[in-house]
Amino acid sequence: MCADSDVEFSESWILIWIFKYQSRFRHSEVSISSLIGFFSQVLKDADSKRFANFPSSSYSAKKLLRIDKATKTYAVCPKCNNLYKIGEILGQNE
């Protein structure tokens, strides 16, 4: 079990996968919070007793997994809607 929580370690892999997905595909905090909320609802519908304490937001999931807040700032290309790191864009214009 994770310290100070009621979520089983065997279930925390779902949250870890979601955060790795966010990192890999550069999703925003809002989209990941929505994804965690969706997973929470689906899991609770499947087995309400087992997943009763599964977090419903990225804030509560990060608190549960003890993930420190590390912000990343991205810029959106208005033509293709891709996300780019601010440092990459500023480096190209200098």
Secondary structure, DSSP 8 states (H G I E B T S, - for coil): --TT-SS-HHHHHHHHHHHHHHHHHT--HHHHHHHHHHHHHHHHHH-TTTTTT--SSHHHHHHHHT-------EEE-TTT--EEEHHHHHHHH-
